[in-house]
Amino acid sequence: MRIDFAKYSSVKIGGVLDVEQITPNQSFDGIVIGGANNLLISPDFSGKLGILSDEFNYIKCENGLLKIGAKTSSKDIYKFAKNNDISGFEAIGQIPGFLGGLIKMNAGLKGLSISDNLISLNCAGKSLSKDECAFAYRKSEISGVIFEASFELRHGFNDALSKSLRLARLNQPSGASFGSIFKNPSNDSAGRLIEAAGLKGHKIGACELSKKHANFLINHGNASFNDALILINLAKKRVFECFGICLEEEVVVLY
C-alpha cells in the first residue's frame, strides 16, 4: 500500500511511500510504522516499511491474562480497561498510538510505563518474557515485530489517577506534533534545558519549538522534513553548548 505521511503521521510531515502490510506468522525485517505518532520520516527514505494488518487489533481475557493485539489503539485499550474495571492502563489514554509502538519505546507518563504490568510478548511468533525485553526509561531491547502482549489482569481502575494524568496533559501543546522530541535527562527536563538555552518559540520554516512546552515541535502547516531536522539538531547543539548535556531523541527519525 502507499501511505502519505504528510497526512498519516501525527506531525503531518513526509512524502508518499510504499508500506507493506504484515499478516500473522509473516516474517518482516523492516521498520514497523504503527500509527506514526512518534516518527519523523524523510520523503526520500528508501528503507523497508511495514504496518500490521487489522488481524492484530483485538483485546481478550484468557487464562487470567489480558491479551492485546499490537495494532490495538491506546484509546481502545483505555476504554476497555475503564469499562471493565481493569487497573494499570490509566495513563495509556493520554498517549496516542498502537500498542506495539508504545511497548517498543516503553511509553509512559508521570513515572508510569506501559511495561509496568506486562507479563510477556509474542514477538514475530517467539515468546519473550518481560525481563528479556530489557525495558528502561522510554526504550527497550525488542528487535522483532511485536504481534501480541499479555498483561497481568488486575481489577480496580483508578479514576482519580486517570483524571490527574488527563489534567497533567493540559499543559502540553496542541497541533501537529510527534510529542516529546527528546527524552528527559536524569534529574532534569529537556523542555527546561531547551528553554534555558533560549530556543523556546524558535521557528525554522513552519516548524516551531512550542511556546507552551519547548520539548514539543509543532508543524504550523506544510513544514518540511528538513525544517524539522534542522530545528531538532539546533536544540541538541545549543543545549550541549550551554550545559554539556547531550539530549537523546525520543522521536524516531528515518532518513
C-alpha positions as CSV (number, residue, x, y, z in Angstrom):
1,M,0.0,0.0,0.0
2,R,1.0,3.7,-0.4
3,I,0.9,6.0,2.6
4,D,1.1,9.8,2.5
5,F,3.0,10.6,5.7
6,A,2.1,14.3,5.4
7,K,-1.5,13.1,6.1
8,Y,-0.9,9.9,8.1
9,S,1.8,10.9,10.7
10,S,0.8,12.9,13.7
11,V,3.3,15.7,12.8
12,K,2.0,15.8,9.2
13,I,5.5,15.7,7.6
14,G,6.7,13.4,4.9
15,G,6.0,12.1,1.5
16,V,4.2,9.2,-0.1
17,L,6.0,5.9,0.5
18,D,5.4,2.2,0.0
19,V,4.4,0.3,3.1
20,E,4.0,-3.5,3.3
21,Q,1.0,-4.9,5.3
22,I,2.2,-7.5,7.8
23,T,-0.1,-10.5,8.4
24,P,0.1,-13.2,11.2
25,N,3.1,-15.6,11.1
26,Q,4.7,-13.4,8.5
27,S,8.4,-12.6,8.8
28,F,9.3,-8.9,8.3
29,D,12.8,-7.4,8.5
30,G,11.9,-3.7,8.1
31,I,10.6,-0.9,10.2
32,V,7.0,-1.0,11.5
33,I,5.4,2.4,11.4
34,G,2.5,1.8,13.7
35,G,0.4,5.0,13.9
36,A,3.4,7.1,13.1
37,N,2.8,9.1,16.3
38,N,6.5,9.2,17.3
39,L,8.0,9.2,13.8
40,L,9.7,11.8,11.6
41,I,10.4,10.3,8.2
42,S,12.1,11.8,5.2
43,P,10.2,11.8,1.9
44,D,13.4,10.3,0.4
45,F,13.5,7.3,2.8
46,S,14.2,4.2,0.8
47,G,14.1,1.5,3.6
48,K,11.5,-1.2,4.0
49,L,8.4,-0.1,5.9
50,G,5.5,-2.2,7.3
51,I,2.2,-1.9,9.1
52,L,0.3,-4.6,10.9
53,S,-2.9,-5.8,9.4
54,D,-6.2,-5.4,11.3
55,E,-5.9,-9.0,12.4
56,F,-3.7,-7.7,15.2
57,N,-6.5,-5.4,16.5
58,Y,-8.1,-7.2,19.5
59,I,-8.5,-7.4,23.3
60,K,-9.4,-10.6,25.1
61,C,-9.2,-12.0,28.6
62,E,-7.7,-15.5,28.5
63,N,-6.3,-17.8,31.3
64,G,-6.2,-14.9,33.8
65,L,-4.3,-12.6,31.4
66,L,-5.3,-9.6,29.3
67,K,-4.1,-10.3,25.8
68,I,-4.0,-7.4,23.4
69,G,-3.0,-7.3,19.7
70,A,-0.2,-5.0,18.7
71,K,-2.4,-2.9,16.4
72,T,-4.9,-2.1,19.1
73,S,-5.1,1.7,19.7
74,S,-4.3,3.2,23.1
75,K,-7.7,4.8,23.0
76,D,-9.4,1.4,22.7
77,I,-7.3,-0.2,25.4
78,Y,-8.1,2.7,27.8
79,K,-11.8,2.4,27.1
80,F,-11.7,-1.4,27.6
81,A,-9.8,-1.1,30.9
82,K,-12.2,1.6,32.2
83,N,-15.3,-0.2,31.2
84,N,-14.2,-3.5,32.7
85,D,-12.6,-2.0,35.9
86,I,-9.0,-3.1,35.0
87,S,-6.1,-1.3,36.6
88,G,-2.7,-0.5,35.1
89,F,-3.9,1.4,32.0
90,E,-4.9,4.7,33.5
91,A,-2.0,6.5,31.6
92,I,-2.5,5.0,28.2
93,G,-5.5,7.1,27.3
94,Q,-3.2,10.1,27.2
95,I,-0.6,8.6,24.9
96,P,-1.6,8.2,21.2
97,G,-0.5,5.2,19.2
98,F,-0.9,1.5,18.7
99,L,0.2,-0.9,21.4
100,G,3.2,-2.3,19.6
101,G,4.9,1.1,19.2
102,L,4.0,2.0,22.8
103,I,5.7,-1.1,24.1
104,K,8.8,-0.8,21.9
105,M,9.5,2.6,23.3
106,N,8.2,1.8,26.8
107,A,5.8,4.8,26.6
108,G,4.5,6.3,29.8
109,L,3.6,9.3,31.8
110,K,4.5,10.7,35.2
111,G,6.5,7.8,36.4
112,L,4.2,5.2,34.8
113,S,5.2,2.9,31.9
114,I,3.3,0.6,29.6
115,S,5.7,-2.3,30.7
116,D,4.7,-2.0,34.4
117,N,2.2,-4.9,34.4
118,L,3.4,-6.6,31.2
119,I,4.0,-10.4,31.5
120,S,5.2,-11.4,28.1
121,L,5.2,-10.7,24.3
122,N,4.6,-12.6,21.2
123,C,7.3,-11.1,19.1
124,A,7.3,-12.4,15.5
125,G,6.0,-15.8,16.7
126,K,8.5,-16.1,19.6
127,S,7.5,-15.7,23.2
128,L,9.6,-13.1,25.2
129,S,9.4,-12.5,28.9
130,K,9.3,-9.0,30.3
131,D,12.9,-9.4,31.5
132,E,14.1,-10.4,28.1
133,C,12.8,-7.1,26.7
134,A,15.2,-5.2,28.9
135,F,12.9,-2.2,29.5
136,A,14.3,1.1,30.6
137,Y,13.2,4.7,30.5
138,R,11.5,5.2,27.1
139,K,13.3,2.3,25.5
140,S,13.6,-1.5,25.2
141,E,15.8,-4.0,23.5
142,I,13.0,-5.6,21.4
143,S,14.2,-6.1,17.9
144,G,11.5,-8.1,16.2
145,V,7.9,-7.3,15.2
146,I,5.5,-7.3,18.2
147,F,2.3,-9.3,17.5
148,E,0.7,-9.5,20.9
149,A,1.2,-8.5,24.5
150,S,0.0,-10.4,27.7
151,F,-0.6,-8.3,30.8
152,E,-1.4,-9.1,34.4
153,L,-5.2,-8.9,34.8
154,R,-5.8,-6.7,37.9
155,H,-9.1,-5.2,38.7
156,G,-9.7,-1.7,40.2
157,F,-9.4,1.1,37.6
158,N,-8.2,4.2,39.3
159,D,-10.4,7.1,38.2
160,A,-8.6,9.6,40.4
161,L,-5.3,8.7,38.8
162,S,-6.8,8.8,35.3
163,K,-8.2,12.3,36.0
164,S,-4.9,13.7,37.3
165,L,-3.0,12.3,34.3
166,R,-5.5,13.9,32.0
167,L,-5.1,17.2,33.7
168,A,-1.3,16.9,33.5
169,R,-1.6,16.7,29.8
170,L,-3.4,20.0,29.5
171,N,-0.1,21.9,29.8
172,Q,1.1,20.3,26.6
173,P,0.7,22.0,23.2
174,S,-2.0,21.2,20.7
175,G,-1.4,21.0,16.9
176,A,0.5,18.7,14.6
177,S,3.4,17.1,16.6
178,F,5.1,13.8,17.5
179,G,5.0,14.6,21.2
180,S,8.3,15.0,23.0
181,I,11.4,15.5,20.8
182,F,13.9,14.4,23.4
183,K,13.9,12.0,26.4
184,N,14.3,13.8,29.7
185,P,17.9,13.5,31.0
186,S,18.5,12.3,34.6
187,N,17.2,14.7,37.2
188,D,16.3,17.4,34.6
189,S,13.8,18.2,31.9
190,A,14.5,18.5,28.2
191,G,11.9,21.2,27.9
192,R,13.6,23.3,30.7
193,L,17.0,22.9,29.1
194,I,15.8,24.0,25.6
195,E,14.0,27.0,27.1
196,A,17.1,27.9,29.2
197,A,19.2,27.7,26.0
198,G,17.0,30.4,24.5
199,L,15.1,28.4,22.0
200,K,11.5,28.3,23.3
201,G,9.3,29.6,20.5
202,H,12.2,29.4,18.0
203,K,11.0,28.8,14.4
204,I,12.5,27.4,11.3
205,G,10.2,27.4,8.3
206,A,6.8,26.2,9.5
207,C,8.3,24.3,12.5
208,E,8.4,25.8,16.0
209,L,9.7,24.7,19.4
210,S,6.4,25.4,21.1
211,K,6.0,28.5,23.3
212,K,3.9,26.3,25.6
213,H,6.5,23.5,26.0
214,A,9.9,23.8,24.4
215,N,10.3,20.0,24.0
216,F,7.5,19.9,21.5
217,L,8.0,20.6,17.8
218,I,4.8,21.9,16.2
219,N,4.1,21.9,12.5
220,H,2.1,25.1,11.8
221,G,1.4,23.9,8.2
222,N,3.4,22.5,5.3
223,A,6.6,22.1,7.3
224,S,9.3,20.1,5.6
225,F,11.4,17.2,6.9
226,N,14.5,19.4,6.7
227,D,12.8,22.2,8.7
228,A,12.1,19.8,11.5
229,L,15.5,18.1,11.4
230,I,17.4,21.4,11.5
231,L,15.4,22.6,14.5
232,I,15.9,19.3,16.3
233,N,19.7,19.4,15.7
234,L,19.8,23.1,16.7
235,A,18.1,22.3,20.0
236,K,20.5,19.4,20.7
237,K,23.6,21.5,19.8
238,R,22.6,24.6,21.8
239,V,21.8,22.5,24.9
240,F,25.1,20.8,24.7
241,E,26.9,24.1,24.3
242,C,25.1,25.7,27.2
243,F,25.0,22.8,29.7
244,G,27.3,20.0,28.4
245,I,24.2,17.7,28.2
246,C,23.7,15.6,25.1
247,L,19.9,15.2,24.6
248,E,18.7,11.8,23.3
249,E,15.9,11.8,20.8
250,E,12.6,10.2,21.8
251,V,11.2,10.7,18.3
252,V,12.3,8.1,15.7
253,V,14.0,9.9,12.8
254,L,14.2,8.0,9.5
255,Y,16.4,9.5,6.7
